[in-house]
């Protein structure tokens, strides 16, 4: 049974189509190069930070610094002498 007052259906609003602009993703080669650039940037930042710290360690008296921090004798000179690729 239908009710006595028929419910008027509201028309469905469909917005007008806008011009389609395809989303372009970087090619696999470009993504690989971006990732390599990110890795090299992080590596360079770490290298600069470690190099600065090691320079500062060479400039201060190792004995005084080790005593202040409570490290065993000779550990700061060992750290200062490490090559840049070692953490």
N, C-alpha and C positions, 0 to 999 in steps of 0.2 A: 504494500500500500504506500502510495505517495502522499506526502503531506499536502494540505490544501494550498499552502503558499510555497510555490516552487522557489528554491534558492537559486539565485542568479549566480552563475559561475563567473568569477573575475577572470578576465583574460590574462594569460601568462605573459609577463613582460620579458622580452628577449632583447638585450641591449644590441645596438648596431655593432657590426664587426669593425674592428680597427685594423689598420694595415698590419699584416703579419711580418714581423721581423724575426728571422730565425736566430736562434741562439747558436753562437759558434764556440765550440770548445777548442782549446788548443790541441794541435796534433800531438800524437804520442812523442814524436821527436822534440817538439817544443816543451812539452811537460817534463821530459827527461832533462832537457837543458836547464829549465827552471829549478828542478830539484838539485841538479849538480851545482848550480849557482848558490842555492841556499846552503848546501853542505859546505861549499868553499868559503862562504861568508862566515858561517859559524866557526869553521876551522881557523880562519884568519883572526877573528875576534879573540878566540882562545889563545892563539899564538901570541898576539900582542899583549894580552893580559899576563900571560906567563912570563914573557920576556921582560916586561916592566917589573914584575915582582922579583925576578931573578937579578935584574940590574940593581934593584934596591937592596937585595940581600948581599950583593957583593960590596956595596958601599958602606954598610954598617959593620961594626965590630961583631964578628960571628960569636965570639965568646960572650959578649954582653947580651946579644939578642937571644942566644940559647939559654942563658941564665934567666933572663926576664920571662921567657915563655915556658921554661922548664923542659927543654928538649935535651937529649943526650949530646955530648960534645961531638962536633964534627958533622952533625946532620944538616945544618944550614949550608955549609960549604959543599956538601954532597948535592944538595938540592940546587944550589946556584950553578953547579957545574954540569947539570943535565943538559943534553941537547934539546932543541925546541920540540922535537916530535915525541918526546917522552913526557908523560904526565907526572 
